[in-house]
């Protein structure tokens, strides 16, 4: 940063580039979560477009953005402090926060797939019970035929 005060912004651009890349990766992770959630819902036949889901995604992106901006601000303070002592400049907090958010989105995608599969299995079990109840006579006849053989 001392160099930046004298017009050499190469270190500043390096740190900013890393911070911007982390923010973009987190936004891509949120987008992938939305995409795979919709895709899995369509595959299972339970997809409905609701503003609620889109609102939740935008709310999540907003909270993630606030969190990352806090990390960027904290990194700027840490970098200024470390620059005073002549240490390496790197946005550790922003990168760590970004990794945590991306991992959270990865877990979210996995949970959505499992939840939707669980819901589909539950619905199938309910349909099977109704089928058995509604066709009890036919099943009894099949059992009788099987016993006679």
GUDREN-396694 format. One line per field, with one value per residue: residue number from 1; residue in one letter; z, y, x of N, C-alpha, C in turn. Coordinates in steps of 0.2 Angstrom, whole numbers, plus 5000, padded with zeros to 4 digits. Atoms other than C-alpha are relative to their C-alpha. Layout:
<sites>
i: NUM, ...
aa: A, ...
n_z: Z, ...
n_y: Y, ...
n_x: X, ...
ca_z: Z, ...
ca_y: Y, ...
ca_x: X, ...
c_z: Z, ...
c_y: Y, ...
c_x: X, ...
</sites>
This chain:
<sites>
i: 1, 2, 3, 4, 5, 6, 7, 8, 9, 10, 11, 12, 13, 14, 15, 16, 17, 18, 19, 20, 21, 22, 23, 24, 25, 26, 27, 28, 29, 30, 31, 32, 33, 34, 35, 36, 37, 38, 39, 40, 41, 42, 43, 44, 45, 46, 47, 48, 49, 50, 51, 52, 53, 54, 55, 56, 57, 58, 59, 60, 61, 62, 63, 64, 65, 66, 67, 68, 69, 70, 71, 72, 73, 74, 75, 76, 77, 78, 79, 80, 81, 82, 83, 84, 85, 86, 87, 88, 89, 90, 91, 92, 93, 94, 95, 96, 97, 98, 99, 100, 101, 102, 103, 104, 105, 106, 107, 108, 109, 110, 111, 112, 113, 114, 115, 116, 117, 118, 119, 120, 121, 122, 123, 124, 125, 126, 127, 128, 129, 130, 131, 132, 133, 134, 135, 136, 137, 138, 139, 140, 141, 142, 143, 144, 145, 146, 147, 148, 149
aa: X, X, X, X, X, X, X, X, X, X, X, X, X, X, X, X, X, X, X, X, X, X, X, X, X, X, X, X, X, X, X, X, X, X, X, X, X, X, X, X, X, X, X, X, X, X, X, X, X, X, X, X, X, X, X, X, X, X, X, X, X, X, X, X, X, X, X, X, X, X, X, X, X, X, X, X, X, X, X, X, X, X, X, X, X, X, X, X, X, X, X, X, X, X, X, X, X, X, X, X, X, X, X, X, X, X, X, X, X, X, X, X, X, X, X, X, X, X, X, X, X, X, X, X, X, X, X, X, X, X, X, X, X, X, X, X, X, X, X, X, X, X, X, X, X, X, X, X, X
n_z: 5000, 5000, 5007, 5002, 4998, 5005, 5007, 5002, 4998, 5002, 4995, 4998, 5005, 4998, 4995, 5003, 5005, 4996, 4997, 5005, 5002, 4994, 5000, 5006, 4999, 4995, 5004, 5004, 4996, 4998, 5007, 5001, 4995, 5003, 5007, 4998, 4996, 5005, 5004, 4996, 4999, 5006, 5001, 4995, 5001, 4994, 5001, 5001, 4999, 4994, 4998, 4994, 5001, 5002, 4995, 4995, 5003, 5000, 4993, 4998, 5004, 4997, 4994, 5001, 5002, 4994, 4997, 5003, 5000, 4993, 5001, 5004, 4996, 4995, 5004, 5002, 4993, 4999, 5005, 4998, 4994, 5002, 5004, 4995, 4997, 5006, 5001, 5007, 5000, 5003, 4997, 4997, 4997, 5006, 5003, 4995, 5001, 5006, 4999, 4996, 5003, 5005, 4997, 4998, 5006, 5003, 4995, 5001, 5006, 4998, 4996, 5004, 5003, 4995, 4998, 5006, 5001, 4994, 5001, 5005, 4997, 4996, 5005, 5003, 4995, 4999, 5006, 4999, 4995, 5003, 5005, 4996, 4997, 5005, 5004, 4995, 5003, 5005, 4997, 4997, 5005, 5002, 4995, 5000, 5005, 4998, 4995, 5003, 5004
n_y: 4994, 4994, 4999, 4997, 4993, 4997, 5001, 5007, 5003, 5007, 5004, 4998, 5003, 5008, 5001, 4999, 5006, 5006, 4999, 5001, 5007, 5004, 4998, 5003, 5007, 5001, 4999, 5005, 5006, 4999, 5001, 5007, 5002, 4998, 5004, 5007, 5001, 5000, 5006, 5006, 5000, 5002, 5007, 5003, 4998, 4996, 4993, 4994, 4994, 4996, 4995, 5002, 5003, 4995, 4995, 5003, 5000, 4993, 4998, 5004, 4997, 4993, 5002, 5002, 4994, 4996, 5004, 4999, 4993, 5000, 5003, 4996, 4994, 5003, 5001, 4993, 4998, 5004, 4999, 4994, 5001, 5004, 4996, 4996, 5005, 5002, 5007, 5001, 4998, 5005, 5000, 5006, 5001, 5000, 5006, 5005, 4999, 5003, 5008, 5002, 5000, 5004, 5007, 5000, 5001, 5007, 5004, 4999, 5003, 5007, 5001, 4999, 5006, 5005, 4998, 5001, 5007, 5002, 4998, 5005, 5007, 5000, 5000, 5006, 5005, 4999, 5003, 5007, 5002, 4999, 5005, 5007, 4999, 5000, 5006, 5006, 5006, 5003, 5003, 5006, 5005, 5002, 5004, 5007, 5004, 5002, 5006, 5006, 5003
n_x: 5004, 4995, 4999, 5006, 5000, 4995, 5003, 5000, 5006, 5000, 5002, 5007, 5004, 5000, 5004, 5007, 5002, 5002, 5006, 5005, 5001, 5004, 5007, 5003, 5000, 5006, 5006, 5001, 5002, 5007, 5003, 5000, 5004, 5007, 5001, 5001, 5006, 5005, 4999, 5002, 5007, 5003, 4999, 5005, 5007, 5003, 4998, 5005, 4996, 5002, 4996, 4997, 4994, 4996, 4999, 4996, 4993, 4997, 4999, 4994, 4994, 4999, 4996, 4993, 4997, 4998, 4994, 4994, 4998, 4997, 4993, 4995, 4998, 4996, 4993, 4997, 4997, 4995, 4994, 4997, 4996, 4994, 4995, 4996, 4995, 4996, 5002, 5003, 5007, 5005, 5007, 5001, 5007, 5005, 4999, 5002, 5007, 5002, 5000, 5005, 5007, 5000, 5002, 5007, 5004, 4999, 5004, 5007, 5002, 5001, 5006, 5006, 5001, 5002, 5006, 5005, 5001, 5004, 5007, 5003, 5000, 5006, 5006, 5001, 5002, 5007, 5003, 5000, 5005, 5006, 5001, 5001, 5007, 5005, 5000, 4999, 5003, 4996, 4994, 5002, 5001, 4993, 4997, 5004, 4997, 4993, 5000, 5002, 4995
ca_z: 5000, 5003, 4984, 4981, 4990, 4977, 4962, 4960, 4961, 4956, 4973, 4976, 4959, 4964, 4980, 4972, 4958, 4971, 4981, 4965, 4960, 4977, 4976, 4958, 4963, 4978, 4966, 4954, 4968, 4973, 4954, 4953, 4969, 4961, 4944, 4952, 4964, 4949, 4939, 4952, 4955, 4937, 4936, 4951, 4944, 4959, 4951, 4952, 4949, 4965, 4969, 4986, 4980, 4970, 4984, 4996, 4983, 4981, 5000, 5002, 4989, 4998, 5015, 5007, 4999, 5016, 5023, 5010, 5010, 5029, 5025, 5012, 5024, 5038, 5025, 5020, 5039, 5041, 5025, 5031, 5048, 5040, 5027, 5042, 5048, 5030, 5029, 5013, 5007, 5004, 5007, 5019, 5027, 5010, 5003, 5019, 5019, 5001, 5004, 5018, 5008, 4993, 5004, 5011, 4994, 4989, 5005, 5001, 4983, 4991, 5004, 4991, 4981, 4996, 5002, 4985, 4983, 5001, 4997, 4981, 4990, 5003, 4989, 4981, 4997, 5000, 4982, 4985, 5001, 4991, 4977, 4989, 4998, 4982, 4974, 4989, 4980, 4965, 4976, 4986, 4970, 4965, 4981, 4980, 4963, 4969, 4983, 4972, 4961
ca_y: 5000, 5012, 5009, 5014, 5030, 5034, 5029, 5010, 5002, 4984, 4977, 4986, 4979, 4961, 4962, 4969, 4956, 4942, 4950, 4952, 4934, 4928, 4938, 4932, 4914, 4916, 4923, 4909, 4896, 4904, 4904, 4885, 4882, 4890, 4881, 4864, 4866, 4870, 4856, 4843, 4849, 4848, 4830, 4825, 4833, 4845, 4861, 4877, 4894, 4904, 4921, 4914, 4904, 4918, 4930, 4918, 4916, 4935, 4937, 4924, 4933, 4950, 4942, 4934, 4951, 4960, 4946, 4948, 4967, 4965, 4953, 4965, 4980, 4969, 4964, 4982, 4986, 4971, 4974, 4992, 4986, 4972, 4985, 4995, 4980, 4976, 4959, 4951, 4958, 4945, 4946, 4931, 4935, 4938, 4922, 4912, 4919, 4915, 4897, 4896, 4902, 4892, 4876, 4881, 4882, 4865, 4858, 4866, 4859, 4841, 4844, 4850, 4834, 4823, 4832, 4832, 4813, 4810, 4819, 4809, 4793, 4798, 4802, 4786, 4776, 4785, 4781, 4763, 4762, 4770, 4758, 4743, 4750, 4753, 4737, 4725, 4713, 4711, 4708, 4695, 4686, 4686, 4679, 4665, 4660, 4660, 4648, 4636, 4633
ca_x: 5000, 5015, 5018, 5000, 5002, 5016, 5005, 5009, 4992, 4997, 4995, 4979, 4972, 4978, 4969, 4953, 4953, 4953, 4939, 4929, 4932, 4926, 4910, 4907, 4910, 4897, 4884, 4887, 4885, 4868, 4863, 4868, 4858, 4842, 4845, 4847, 4833, 4821, 4828, 4826, 4808, 4804, 4811, 4800, 4785, 4783, 4789, 4778, 4785, 4782, 4788, 4791, 4806, 4813, 4811, 4820, 4835, 4836, 4835, 4849, 4860, 4857, 4863, 4878, 4882, 4881, 4892, 4905, 4905, 4908, 4923, 4930, 4929, 4937, 4951, 4954, 4957, 4968, 4978, 4981, 4987, 4998, 5005, 5011, 5021, 5027, 5017, 5010, 4994, 4980, 4961, 4961, 4944, 4935, 4942, 4938, 4920, 4918, 4923, 4911, 4896, 4901, 4901, 4885, 4877, 4884, 4876, 4860, 4860, 4862, 4849, 4836, 4839, 4837, 4822, 4813, 4817, 4810, 4794, 4792, 4795, 4782, 4769, 4772, 4770, 4753, 4748, 4752, 4741, 4727, 4729, 4729, 4713, 4704, 4708, 4707, 4696, 4707, 4722, 4712, 4708, 4726, 4731, 4718, 4724, 4742, 4737, 4728, 4743
c_z: 5000, 4992, 4997, 5001, 4995, 4993, 4997, 5003, 4999, 5006, 5002, 4995, 5001, 5005, 4998, 4995, 5004, 5004, 4995, 4998, 5005, 5000, 4994, 5001, 5005, 4996, 4995, 5004, 5002, 4993, 4999, 5005, 4997, 4994, 5002, 5004, 4995, 4996, 5003, 5001, 4994, 4999, 5004, 4999, 5005, 4999, 4999, 5001, 5005, 5001, 5007, 5000, 4997, 5005, 5005, 4997, 5000, 5007, 5002, 4997, 5003, 5007, 4999, 4998, 5006, 5003, 4997, 5000, 5007, 5000, 4996, 5004, 5006, 4997, 4999, 5007, 5002, 4995, 5002, 5006, 4998, 4995, 5005, 5002, 4994, 4999, 4993, 5000, 4996, 5004, 5003, 5002, 4994, 4997, 5005, 5000, 4994, 5000, 5004, 4997, 4994, 5002, 5002, 4994, 4997, 5005, 4999, 4993, 5002, 5004, 4996, 4996, 5004, 5002, 4995, 4999, 5006, 4999, 4994, 5002, 5004, 4996, 4997, 5005, 5001, 4994, 5000, 5005, 4997, 4995, 5003, 5003, 4995, 4996, 5004, 4997, 4995, 5003, 5004, 4995, 4997, 5005, 5000, 4994, 5001, 5005, 4997, 4996, 5004
c_y: 5006, 5001, 5004, 5007, 5004, 4999, 4993, 4996, 4992, 4996, 5001, 4996, 4992, 4998, 5001, 4995, 4994, 5001, 5000, 4993, 4996, 5002, 4997, 4992, 4998, 5001, 4994, 4994, 5001, 4999, 4992, 4997, 5001, 4995, 4993, 4998, 5000, 4994, 4994, 5000, 4998, 4992, 4996, 5002, 5005, 5007, 5005, 5006, 5004, 5006, 4999, 4997, 5005, 5005, 4997, 5000, 5007, 5003, 4997, 5004, 5007, 4999, 4998, 5006, 5004, 4997, 5001, 5007, 5001, 4997, 5005, 5006, 4997, 4999, 5006, 5002, 4996, 5001, 5007, 4999, 4996, 5004, 5004, 4996, 4997, 4992, 5000, 5002, 4995, 5001, 4994, 4999, 4999, 4993, 4994, 5000, 4998, 4993, 4998, 5000, 4996, 4993, 5000, 4999, 4993, 4995, 5001, 4997, 4992, 4999, 5000, 4993, 4995, 5001, 4999, 4992, 4997, 5001, 4996, 4993, 5000, 5000, 4994, 4995, 5002, 4998, 4993, 4998, 5001, 4995, 4993, 5001, 4999, 4994, 4994, 4994, 4997, 4997, 4993, 4994, 4997, 4995, 4993, 4996, 4998, 4994, 4994, 4997, 4996
c_x: 5004, 5001, 4994, 4999, 5005, 4998, 5001, 4994, 5000, 4998, 4993, 4995, 5000, 4995, 4992, 4998, 4998, 4994, 4994, 4998, 4996, 4993, 4996, 4999, 4994, 4994, 4999, 4997, 4992, 4996, 4999, 4995, 4992, 4999, 4999, 4994, 4994, 5000, 4998, 4992, 4996, 5000, 4995, 4993, 4997, 5002, 4994, 5004, 4996, 5004, 5003, 5008, 5005, 5002, 5005, 5008, 5003, 5002, 5007, 5006, 5001, 5004, 5007, 5004, 5002, 5006, 5007, 5002, 5003, 5007, 5005, 5002, 5005, 5007, 5003, 5003, 5006, 5006, 5003, 5004, 5006, 5005, 5004, 5006, 5004, 4998, 4997, 4993, 4996, 4993, 4998, 4993, 4995, 5000, 4997, 4992, 4997, 5000, 4995, 4993, 5000, 4998, 4993, 4995, 5001, 4996, 4993, 4997, 4999, 4994, 4993, 4999, 4997, 4993, 4994, 4999, 4996, 4993, 4997, 4999, 4994, 4993, 4999, 4998, 4992, 4996, 4999, 4995, 4993, 4998, 4998, 4993, 4995, 4999, 5001, 4997, 5004, 5006, 4998, 4999, 5006, 5003, 4997, 5003, 5007, 5000, 4998, 5005, 5004
</sites>
